Amino acid sequence: MRLIGLAERSLEAMCRRVLTRTAFGKSLAEQGVLRAAIADSRIEIDQARLLTLQAAAMMDRYGNKAARTEIAMIKVVAPNMALRVIDRAIQAHGGGGVCADFGLAYAWAQARTLRLADGPDEVHRETIAKLELTKHRSKTEERASGGKHGQT
């Protein structure tokens, strides 16, 4: 949730910036590429938020073991989403985006660090894949042995 908040603040900064700056005779908010960056950021933040809420609900209802897949997914999704959103905000700020004045470079470094702190993405992806394969392996073996669905 911390990363979602960081991404939200970065999106807010991007929106404020494009509403107050002009380039090539028009507001940055009128630039289609920046509007697309804002839209993509909102979509990605909300996707990560919903996955986080799903993981939390599963943890509450069924326990952490049952929510392993969702926990692993959010540990990959949230930091990567935050990095993309923060990067777009940096881009909208131009050179100012990488100086200390706006805090975006620091936010990017925090998000990048969290991709390692909870374990590298590769470890979480491996967990997700193994759990997914386990689900399908039992179904495939059941079909192969003529289980519920029989053979046609």
OpenMM code with the backbone's topology and positions (N, CA, C; nanometers):
from openmm import Vec3, app, unit

residues = "MET ARG LEU ILE GLY LEU ALA GLU ARG SER LEU GLU ALA MET CYS ARG ARG VAL LEU THR ARG THR ALA PHE GLY LYS SER LEU ALA GLU GLN GLY VAL LEU ARG ALA ALA ILE ALA ASP SER ARG ILE GLU ILE ASP GLN ALA ARG LEU LEU THR LEU GLN ALA ALA ALA MET MET ASP ARG TYR GLY ASN LYS ALA ALA ARG THR GLU ILE ALA MET ILE LYS VAL VAL ALA PRO ASN MET ALA LEU ARG VAL ILE ASP ARG ALA ILE GLN ALA HIS GLY GLY GLY GLY VAL CYS ALA ASP PHE GLY LEU ALA TYR ALA TRP ALA GLN ALA ARG THR LEU ARG LEU ALA ASP GLY PRO ASP GLU VAL HIS ARG GLU THR ILE ALA LYS LEU GLU LEU THR LYS HIS ARG SER LYS THR GLU GLU ARG ALA SER GLY GLY LYS HIS GLY GLN THR".split()
positions = [
    Vec3(0.0830, -0.1205, 0.0000),
    Vec3(0.0000, 0.0000, 0.0000),
    Vec3(0.0867, 0.1258, 0.0000),
    Vec3(0.2051, 0.1170, 0.0607),
    Vec3(0.2956, 0.2323, 0.0589),
    Vec3(0.3304, 0.2729, -0.0843),
    Vec3(0.3574, 0.1745, -0.1676),
    Vec3(0.3924, 0.2031, -0.3064),
    Vec3(0.2746, 0.2615, -0.3830),
    Vec3(0.1557, 0.2164, -0.3513),
    Vec3(0.0375, 0.2727, -0.4161),
    Vec3(0.0229, 0.4194, -0.3781),
    Vec3(0.0449, 0.4507, -0.2514),
    Vec3(0.0414, 0.5906, -0.2082),
    Vec3(0.1492, 0.6740, -0.2750),
    Vec3(0.2679, 0.6179, -0.2883),
    Vec3(0.3784, 0.6875, -0.3557),
    Vec3(0.3428, 0.7146, -0.5017),
    Vec3(0.2827, 0.6165, -0.5671),
    Vec3(0.2401, 0.6344, -0.7059),
    Vec3(0.1293, 0.7392, -0.7158),
    Vec3(0.0360, 0.7373, -0.6211),
    Vec3(-0.0719, 0.8383, -0.6199),
    Vec3(-0.0141, 0.9795, -0.6092),
    Vec3(0.0805, 0.9967, -0.5167),
    Vec3(0.1414, 1.1299, -0.5001),
    Vec3(0.2171, 1.1716, -0.6257),
    Vec3(0.2800, 1.0769, -0.6925),
    Vec3(0.3525, 1.1074, -0.8155),
    Vec3(0.2563, 1.1459, -0.9272),
    Vec3(0.1440, 1.0759, -0.9362),
    Vec3(0.0425, 1.1107, -1.0352),
    Vec3(-0.0136, 1.2501, -1.0072),
    Vec3(-0.0390, 1.2805, -0.8807),
    Vec3(-0.0867, 1.4146, -0.8440),
    Vec3(0.0144, 1.5202, -0.8867),
    Vec3(0.1424, 1.4950, -0.8617),
    Vec3(0.2473, 1.5902, -0.9003),
    Vec3(0.2504, 1.6077, -1.0518),
    Vec3(0.2332, 1.4976, -1.1245),
    Vec3(0.2322, 1.5053, -1.2703),
    Vec3(0.1145, 1.5900, -1.3179),
    Vec3(-0.0026, 1.5672, -1.2611),
    Vec3(-0.1208, 1.6441, -1.3000),
    Vec3(-0.1031, 1.7924, -1.2706),
    Vec3(-0.0526, 1.8241, -1.1519),
    Vec3(-0.0287, 1.9651, -1.1179),
    Vec3(0.0683, 2.0282, -1.2169),
    Vec3(0.1743, 1.9549, -1.2490),
    Vec3(0.2777, 2.0067, -1.3395),
    Vec3(0.2215, 2.0356, -1.4785),
    Vec3(0.1486, 1.9398, -1.5356),
    Vec3(0.1006, 1.9606, -1.6728),
    Vec3(-0.0092, 2.0662, -1.6801),
    Vec3(-0.0781, 2.0891, -1.5692),
    Vec3(-0.1806, 2.1940, -1.5680),
    Vec3(-0.1216, 2.3335, -1.5547),
    Vec3(0.0016, 2.3433, -1.5084),
    Vec3(0.0608, 2.4751, -1.4832),
    Vec3(0.1734, 2.5121, -1.5798),
    Vec3(0.2116, 2.4237, -1.6687),
    Vec3(0.3234, 2.4502, -1.7610),
    Vec3(0.2760, 2.4540, -1.9048),
    Vec3(0.3447, 2.5327, -1.9844),
    Vec3(0.3165, 2.5382, -2.1278),
    Vec3(0.4438, 2.5068, -2.2061),
    Vec3(0.4238, 2.4498, -2.3228),
    Vec3(0.5347, 2.4230, -2.4149),
    Vec3(0.4792, 2.4298, -2.5563),
    Vec3(0.5554, 2.4899, -2.6443),
    Vec3(0.5147, 2.5019, -2.7849),
    Vec3(0.3784, 2.5691, -2.7982),
    Vec3(0.3541, 2.6683, -2.7121),
    Vec3(0.2343, 2.7495, -2.7224),
    Vec3(0.1072, 2.6924, -2.6622),
    Vec3(0.1143, 2.5765, -2.5982),
    Vec3(-0.0071, 2.5255, -2.5332),
    Vec3(0.0270, 2.4531, -2.4040),
    Vec3(-0.0749, 2.4404, -2.3219),
    Vec3(-0.0590, 2.3750, -2.1925),
    Vec3(-0.0121, 2.2315, -2.2124),
    Vec3(0.0749, 2.1867, -2.1222),
    Vec3(0.1179, 2.0466, -2.1294),
    Vec3(-0.0016, 1.9522, -2.1148),
    Vec3(-0.1053, 1.9974, -2.0436),
    Vec3(-0.2248, 1.9152, -2.0256),
    Vec3(-0.2986, 1.8930, -2.1577),
    Vec3(-0.2694, 1.9729, -2.2581),
    Vec3(-0.3317, 1.9558, -2.3897),
    Vec3(-0.2533, 1.8603, -2.4786),
    Vec3(-0.1376, 1.8161, -2.4331),
    Vec3(-0.0535, 1.7242, -2.5106),
    Vec3(-0.1078, 1.5824, -2.4942),
    Vec3(-0.1420, 1.5200, -2.6049),
    Vec3(-0.2001, 1.3857, -2.6013),
    Vec3(-0.1108, 1.2836, -2.5330),
    Vec3(0.0199, 1.2945, -2.5540),
    Vec3(0.1105, 1.1964, -2.4942),
    Vec3(0.1095, 1.2066, -2.3417),
    Vec3(0.0941, 1.3256, -2.2891),
    Vec3(0.0886, 1.3418, -2.1433),
    Vec3(-0.0464, 1.2978, -2.0877),
    Vec3(-0.1524, 1.3222, -2.1618),
    Vec3(-0.2834, 1.2718, -2.1183),
    Vec3(-0.2831, 1.1187, -2.1169),
    Vec3(-0.2185, 1.0574, -2.2154),
    Vec3(-0.2076, 0.9109, -2.2173),
    Vec3(-0.1270, 0.8617, -2.0968),
    Vec3(-0.0200, 0.9339, -2.0612),
    Vec3(0.0610, 0.8963, -1.9448),
    Vec3(-0.0211, 0.9049, -1.8168),
    Vec3(-0.1051, 1.0066, -1.8069),
    Vec3(-0.1916, 1.0225, -1.6898),
    Vec3(-0.2934, 0.9080, -1.6851),
    Vec3(-0.3556, 0.8792, -1.7977),
    Vec3(-0.4544, 0.7711, -1.8028),
    Vec3(-0.3904, 0.6365, -1.7694),
    Vec3(-0.2756, 0.6075, -1.8299),
    Vec3(-0.2072, 0.4806, -1.8015),
    Vec3(-0.1714, 0.4698, -1.6537),
    Vec3(-0.1290, 0.5803, -1.5956),
    Vec3(-0.0924, 0.5802, -1.4540),
    Vec3(-0.2129, 0.5497, -1.3663),
    Vec3(-0.3268, 0.6133, -1.3949),
    Vec3(-0.4489, 0.5882, -1.3165),
    Vec3(-0.4895, 0.4412, -1.3290),
    Vec3(-0.4860, 0.3879, -1.4494),
    Vec3(-0.5238, 0.2481, -1.4722),
    Vec3(-0.4335, 0.1557, -1.3912),
    Vec3(-0.3033, 0.1762, -1.3998),
    Vec3(-0.2080, 0.0880, -1.3329),
    Vec3(-0.2169, 0.0981, -1.1808),
    Vec3(-0.2365, 0.2183, -1.1293),
    Vec3(-0.2511, 0.2351, -0.9843),
    Vec3(-0.3741, 0.1586, -0.9356),
    Vec3(-0.4857, 0.1754, -1.0053),
    Vec3(-0.6083, 0.1090, -0.9618),
    Vec3(-0.5989, -0.0425, -0.9767),
    Vec3(-0.5310, -0.0919, -1.0801),
    Vec3(-0.5106, -0.2361, -1.0929),
    Vec3(-0.4316, -0.2900, -0.9731),
    Vec3(-0.3241, -0.2202, -0.9384),
    Vec3(-0.2418, -0.2638, -0.8248),
    Vec3(-0.3209, -0.2558, -0.6945),
    Vec3(-0.4005, -0.1516, -0.6794),
    Vec3(-0.4815, -0.1374, -0.5581),
    Vec3(-0.5803, -0.2538, -0.5459),
    Vec3(-0.6459, -0.2877, -0.6552),
    Vec3(-0.7432, -0.3979, -0.6508),
    Vec3(-0.6753, -0.5313, -0.6217),
    Vec3(-0.5587, -0.5553, -0.6789),
    Vec3(-0.4864, -0.6795, -0.6498),
    Vec3(-0.4433, -0.6831, -0.5032),
    Vec3(-0.4033, -0.5689, -0.4501),
    Vec3(-0.3656, -0.5611, -0.3089),
    Vec3(-0.4853, -0.5911, -0.2191),
    Vec3(-0.5986, -0.5332, -0.2522),
    Vec3(-0.7200, -0.5582, -0.1737),
    Vec3(-0.7630, -0.7044, -0.1831),
    Vec3(-0.7487, -0.7640, -0.3007),
    Vec3(-0.7814, -0.9057, -0.3168),
    Vec3(-0.6895, -0.9915, -0.2303),
    Vec3(-0.5605, -0.9618, -0.2315),
    Vec3(-0.4649, -1.0379, -0.1494),
    Vec3(-0.4985, -1.0224, -0.0014),
    Vec3(-0.5286, -0.9008, 0.0404),
    Vec3(-0.5618, -0.8769, 0.1813),
    Vec3(-0.6891, -0.9514, 0.2212),
    Vec3(-0.7888, -0.9500, 0.1334),
    Vec3(-0.9143, -1.0202, 0.1630),
    Vec3(-0.8905, -1.1701, 0.1750),
    Vec3(-0.8092, -1.2248, 0.0856),
    Vec3(-0.7796, -1.3684, 0.0938),
    Vec3(-0.7021, -1.4021, 0.2197),
    Vec3(-0.6084, -1.3160, 0.2572),
    Vec3(-0.5321, -1.3389, 0.3797),
    Vec3(-0.6256, -1.3393, 0.5009),
    Vec3(-0.7179, -1.2436, 0.5035),
    Vec3(-0.8134, -1.2354, 0.6145),
    Vec3(-0.9051, -1.3568, 0.6196),
    Vec3(-0.9554, -1.3985, 0.5049),
    Vec3(-1.0532, -1.5083, 0.5000),
    Vec3(-0.9902, -1.6461, 0.5142),
    Vec3(-0.8780, -1.6679, 0.4426),
    Vec3(-0.8251, -1.8039, 0.4312),
    Vec3(-0.6841, -1.8214, 0.4860),
    Vec3(-0.6194, -1.7135, 0.5231),
    Vec3(-0.4836, -1.7215, 0.5754),
    Vec3(-0.3782, -1.6950, 0.4692),
    Vec3(-0.2568, -1.6698, 0.5167),
    Vec3(-0.1475, -1.6322, 0.4273),
    Vec3(-0.1093, -1.7426, 0.3297),
    Vec3(-0.1166, -1.8665, 0.3740),
    Vec3(-0.0769, -1.9764, 0.2861),
    Vec3(-0.1687, -1.9841, 0.1643),
    Vec3(-0.2965, -1.9671, 0.1847),
    Vec3(-0.3919, -1.9722, 0.0741),
    Vec3(-0.3774, -1.8526, -0.0198),
    Vec3(-0.3215, -1.7442, 0.0308),
    Vec3(-0.3061, -1.6221, -0.0490),
    Vec3(-0.1652, -1.6077, -0.1074),
    Vec3(-0.0870, -1.7153, -0.1047),
    Vec3(0.0529, -1.7081, -0.1517),
    Vec3(0.0658, -1.6504, -0.2921),
    Vec3(-0.0195, -1.6956, -0.3826),
    Vec3(-0.0108, -1.6469, -0.5208),
    Vec3(-0.0366, -1.4975, -0.5263),
    Vec3(-0.1432, -1.4530, -0.4627),
    Vec3(-0.1785, -1.3105, -0.4660),
    Vec3(-0.0712, -1.2255, -0.3987),
    Vec3(-0.0150, -1.2750, -0.2898),
    Vec3(0.0924, -1.2020, -0.2207),
    Vec3(0.2135, -1.1890, -0.3125),
    Vec3(0.2515, -1.2979, -0.3771),
    Vec3(0.3656, -1.2945, -0.4688),
    Vec3(0.3378, -1.2014, -0.5864),
    Vec3(0.2158, -1.2049, -0.6384),
    Vec3(0.1815, -1.1184, -0.7518),
    Vec3(0.1934, -0.9712, -0.7146),
    Vec3(0.1416, -0.9349, -0.5989),
    Vec3(0.1455, -0.7939, -0.5620),
    Vec3(0.2883, -0.7483, -0.5340),
    Vec3(0.3732, -0.8391, -0.4889),
    Vec3(0.5136, -0.8035, -0.4654),
    Vec3(0.5879, -0.7769, -0.5960),
    Vec3(0.5365, -0.8268, -0.7063),
    Vec3(0.5921, -0.7946, -0.8381),
    Vec3(0.5224, -0.6715, -0.8958),
    Vec3(0.3902, -0.6700, -0.8876),
    Vec3(0.3107, -0.5666, -0.9533),
    Vec3(0.3311, -0.4276, -0.8926),
    Vec3(0.3234, -0.4148, -0.7613),
    Vec3(0.3247, -0.2825, -0.6981),
    Vec3(0.4542, -0.2044, -0.7236),
    Vec3(0.5720, -0.2616, -0.7002),
    Vec3(0.6931, -0.1830, -0.7250),
    Vec3(0.7108, -0.1464, -0.8725),
    Vec3(0.6780, -0.2402, -0.9622),
    Vec3(0.6930, -0.2106, -1.1045),
    Vec3(0.5950, -0.1032, -1.1501),
    Vec3(0.4732, -0.1091, -1.0994),
    Vec3(0.3739, -0.0061, -1.1301),
    Vec3(0.4228, 0.1293, -1.0795),
    Vec3(0.4689, 0.1332, -0.9560),
    Vec3(0.5141, 0.2602, -0.8981),
    Vec3(0.6302, 0.3182, -0.9789),
    Vec3(0.7222, 0.2338, -1.0199),
    Vec3(0.8352, 0.2826, -1.1003),
    Vec3(0.7876, 0.3437, -1.2315),
    Vec3(0.6912, 0.2801, -1.2974),
    Vec3(0.6406, 0.3344, -1.4240),
    Vec3(0.5701, 0.4684, -1.4022),
    Vec3(0.4866, 0.4761, -1.2999),
    Vec3(0.4131, 0.5997, -1.2723),
    Vec3(0.5103, 0.7119, -1.2351),
    Vec3(0.6035, 0.6822, -1.1474),
    Vec3(0.7013, 0.7837, -1.1053),
    Vec3(0.7856, 0.8281, -1.2247),
    Vec3(0.8241, 0.7347, -1.3091),
    Vec3(0.9026, 0.7703, -1.4276),
    Vec3(0.8249, 0.8645, -1.5186),
    Vec3(0.6961, 0.8395, -1.5364),
    Vec3(0.6133, 0.9298, -1.6178),
    Vec3(0.6068, 1.0684, -1.5548),
    Vec3(0.5951, 1.0719, -1.4218),
    Vec3(0.5913, 1.2013, -1.3528),
    Vec3(0.7242, 1.2747, -1.3692),
    Vec3(0.8342, 1.2022, -1.3601),
    Vec3(0.9658, 1.2627, -1.3822),
    Vec3(0.9718, 1.3207, -1.5230),
    Vec3(0.9267, 1.2454, -1.6202),
    Vec3(0.9288, 1.2900, -1.7595),
    Vec3(0.8480, 1.4182, -1.7769),
    Vec3(0.7323, 1.4249, -1.7135),
    Vec3(0.6470, 1.5437, -1.7247),
    Vec3(0.7117, 1.6662, -1.6607),
    Vec3(0.7992, 1.6427, -1.5638),
    Vec3(0.8676, 1.7528, -1.4964),
    Vec3(0.9960, 1.7949, -1.5679),
    Vec3(1.0371, 1.7198, -1.6681),
    Vec3(1.1608, 1.7525, -1.7388),
    Vec3(1.2796, 1.7393, -1.6450),
    Vec3(1.3764, 1.8272, -1.6622),
    Vec3(1.4969, 1.8237, -1.5797),
    Vec3(1.4676, 1.8385, -1.4319),
    Vec3(1.3602, 1.9096, -1.3993),
    Vec3(1.3227, 1.9255, -1.2594),
    Vec3(1.2842, 1.7950, -1.1929),
    Vec3(1.2422, 1.6979, -1.2731),
    Vec3(1.1989, 1.5700, -1.2191),
    Vec3(1.3096, 1.4899, -1.1536),
    Vec3(1.4344, 1.5192, -1.1905),
    Vec3(1.5457, 1.4437, -1.1325),
    Vec3(1.6220, 1.5225, -1.0261),
    Vec3(1.5745, 1.6416, -0.9942),
    Vec3(1.6390, 1.7175, -0.8857),
    Vec3(1.5591, 1.6984, -0.7570),
    Vec3(1.6124, 1.7440, -0.6493),
    Vec3(1.5496, 1.7237, -0.5180),
    Vec3(1.4243, 1.8099, -0.4968),
    Vec3(1.4007, 1.9086, -0.5819),
    Vec3(1.2888, 2.0004, -0.5626),
    Vec3(1.1518, 1.9324, -0.5597),
    Vec3(1.1341, 1.8272, -0.6368),
    Vec3(1.0030, 1.7639, -0.6485),
    Vec3(0.9930, 1.6299, -0.5761),
    Vec3(1.1024, 1.5741, -0.5349),
    Vec3(1.1012, 1.4486, -0.4613),
    Vec3(1.0755, 1.3247, -0.5455),
    Vec3(1.0673, 1.3406, -0.6751),
    Vec3(1.0361, 1.2259, -0.7604),
    Vec3(1.1538, 1.1308, -0.7754),
    Vec3(1.2737, 1.1833, -0.7838),
    Vec3(1.3913, 1.0961, -0.7950),
    Vec3(1.4059, 1.0119, -0.6685),
    Vec3(1.3803, 1.0721, -0.5544),
    Vec3(1.3850, 0.9984, -0.4278),
    Vec3(1.2761, 0.8918, -0.4239),
    Vec3(1.1569, 0.9262, -0.4712),
    Vec3(1.0457, 0.8304, -0.4750),
    Vec3(1.0810, 0.7128, -0.5654),
    Vec3(1.1432, 0.7416, -0.6792),
    Vec3(1.1823, 0.6346, -0.7713),
    Vec3(1.2833, 0.5412, -0.7035),
    Vec3(1.3803, 0.5990, -0.6333),
    Vec3(1.4811, 0.5172, -0.5644),
    Vec3(1.4165, 0.4306, -0.4563),
    Vec3(1.3187, 0.4837, -0.3855),
    Vec3(1.2478, 0.4047, -0.2842),
    Vec3(1.1752, 0.2863, -0.3475),
    Vec3(1.1044, 0.3124, -0.4560),
    Vec3(1.0292, 0.2057, -0.5224),
    Vec3(1.1237, 0.1001, -0.5784),
    Vec3(1.2345, 0.1442, -0.6331),
    Vec3(1.3304, 0.0481, -0.6894),
    Vec3(1.3907, -0.0386, -0.5795),
    Vec3(1.4155, 0.0196, -0.4652),
    Vec3(1.4706, -0.0547, -0.3524),
    Vec3(1.3724, -0.1620, -0.3052),
    Vec3(1.2434, -0.1314, -0.3053),
    Vec3(1.1431, -0.2280, -0.2593),
    Vec3(1.1303, -0.3475, -0.3532),
    Vec3(1.1740, -0.3322, -0.4791),
    Vec3(1.1748, -0.4487, -0.5694),
    Vec3(1.2748, -0.5529, -0.5220),
    Vec3(1.3669, -0.5126, -0.4368),
    Vec3(1.4662, -0.6052, -0.3828),
    Vec3(1.4351, -0.6429, -0.2382),
    Vec3(1.3813, -0.5499, -0.1621),
    Vec3(1.3613, -0.5705, -0.0178),
    Vec3(1.2687, -0.6879, 0.0127),
    Vec3(1.1636, -0.7044, -0.0644),
    Vec3(1.0701, -0.8154, -0.0434),
    Vec3(1.1097, -0.9385, -0.1234),
    Vec3(1.2287, -0.9391, -0.1767),
    Vec3(1.2749, -1.0487, -0.2619),
    Vec3(1.2665, -1.0063, -0.4067),
    Vec3(1.3572, -1.0537, -0.4879),
    Vec3(1.3577, -1.0120, -0.6288),
    Vec3(1.2360, -1.0651, -0.7048),
    Vec3(1.1973, -0.9921, -0.8086),
    Vec3(1.0818, -1.0300, -0.8902),
    Vec3(1.0918, -1.1743, -0.9389),
    Vec3(1.2112, -1.2162, -0.9743),
    Vec3(1.2297, -1.3509, -1.0294),
    Vec3(1.1847, -1.4586, -0.9306),
    Vec3(1.2111, -1.4373, -0.8028),
    Vec3(1.1698, -1.5340, -0.7000),
    Vec3(1.0174, -1.5384, -0.6911),
    Vec3(0.9536, -1.4237, -0.6922),
    Vec3(0.8073, -1.4185, -0.6835),
    Vec3(0.7427, -1.4776, -0.8085),
    Vec3(0.8009, -1.4498, -0.9247),
    Vec3(0.7476, -1.5074, -1.0483),
    Vec3(0.7583, -1.6606, -1.0458),
    Vec3(0.8676, -1.7103, -0.9933),
    Vec3(0.8870, -1.8549, -0.9818),
    Vec3(0.7788, -1.9159, -0.8916),
    Vec3(0.7500, -1.8510, -0.7803),
    Vec3(0.6442, -1.8966, -0.6897),
    Vec3(0.5094, -1.8983, -0.7606),
    Vec3(0.4789, -1.7907, -0.8296),
    Vec3(0.3507, -1.7807, -0.9010),
    Vec3(0.3393, -1.8920, -1.0040),
    Vec3(0.4441, -1.9123, -1.0820),
    Vec3(0.4410, -2.0148, -1.1864),
    Vec3(0.4248, -2.1545, -1.1272),
    Vec3(0.4976, -2.1845, -1.0206),
    Vec3(0.4867, -2.3175, -0.9584),
    Vec3(0.3458, -2.3421, -0.9062),
    Vec3(0.2881, -2.2435, -0.8404),
    Vec3(0.1522, -2.2595, -0.7876),
    Vec3(0.0509, -2.2753, -0.9004),
    Vec3(0.0693, -2.2013, -1.0084),
    Vec3(-0.0214, -2.2117, -1.1230),
    Vec3(-0.0087, -2.3491, -1.1891),
    Vec3(0.1139, -2.3946, -1.2069),
    Vec3(0.1352, -2.5261, -1.2666),
    Vec3(0.0776, -2.6377, -1.1801),
    Vec3(0.0877, -2.6225, -1.0500),
    Vec3(0.0318, -2.7231, -0.9586),
    Vec3(-0.1189, -2.7343, -0.9784),
    Vec3(-0.1869, -2.6220, -0.9930),
    Vec3(-0.3320, -2.6239, -1.0157),
    Vec3(-0.3663, -2.6995, -1.1436),
    Vec3(-0.2925, -2.6720, -1.2476),
    Vec3(-0.3239, -2.7313, -1.3783),
    Vec3(-0.2721, -2.8737, -1.3915),
    Vec3(-0.1658, -2.9043, -1.3176),
    Vec3(-0.1100, -3.0397, -1.3234),
    Vec3(-0.2124, -3.1418, -1.2751),
    Vec3(-0.2788, -3.1127, -1.1642),
    Vec3(-0.3762, -3.2085, -1.1112),
    Vec3(-0.4938, -3.2250, -1.2074),
    Vec3(-0.5363, -3.1172, -1.2720),
    Vec3(-0.6461, -3.1262, -1.3689),
    Vec3(-0.6033, -3.2077, -1.4903),
    Vec3(-0.4815, -3.1848, -1.5353),
    Vec3(-0.4306, -3.2565, -1.6528),
    Vec3(-0.4147, -3.4044, -1.6229),
    Vec3(-0.3622, -3.4367, -1.5057),
    Vec3(-0.3454, -3.5770, -1.4670),
    Vec3(-0.4802, -3.6462, -1.4530),
    Vec3(-0.5780, -3.5740, -1.4011),
    Vec3(-0.7121, -3.6306, -1.3851),
    Vec3(-0.7721, -3.6635, -1.5212),
    Vec3(-0.7568, -3.5749, -1.6163),
    Vec3(-0.8096, -3.5987, -1.7510),
    Vec3(-0.7371, -3.7162, -1.8172),
    Vec3(-0.6076, -3.7221, -1.7969),
    Vec3(-0.5272, -3.8288, -1.8595),
    Vec3(-0.5654, -3.9665, -1.8049),
    Vec3(-0.6085, -3.9693, -1.6797),
    Vec3(-0.6443, -4.0986, -1.6190),
    Vec3(-0.7934, -4.1310, -1.6370),
    Vec3(-0.8638, -4.0477, -1.7155),
    Vec3(-1.0072, -4.0736, -1.7393),
    Vec3(-1.0940, -4.0336, -1.6244),
    Vec3(-1.0549, -3.9315, -1.5496),
    Vec3(-1.1291, -3.8879, -1.4310),
    Vec3(-1.2652, -3.8314, -1.4647),
    Vec3(-1.3031, -3.7253, -1.3992),
    Vec3(-1.4363, -3.6661, -1.4092),
    Vec3(-1.4834, -3.6474, -1.5535),
    Vec3(-1.3943, -3.5982, -1.6375),
    Vec3(-1.4365, -3.5602, -1.7713),
    Vec3(-1.4327, -3.6773, -1.8694),
    Vec3(-1.3753, -3.7848, -1.8298),
    Vec3(-1.3704, -3.9008, -1.9164),
    Vec3(-1.2910, -3.8750, -2.0432),
    Vec3(-1.2831, -3.9744, -2.1272),
    Vec3(-1.2114, -3.9582, -2.2539),
    Vec3(-1.3122, -3.9651, -2.3655),
    Vec3(-1.2893, -3.8877, -2.4683),
    Vec3(-1.3824, -3.8864, -2.5817),
    Vec3(-1.3201, -3.9487, -2.7031),
] * unit.nanometer
topology = app.Topology()
chain = topology.addChain("A")
for resn in residues:
    res = topology.addResidue(resn, chain)
    for name in ("N", "CA", "C"):
        topology.addAtom(name, app.Element.getBySymbol(name[0]), res)
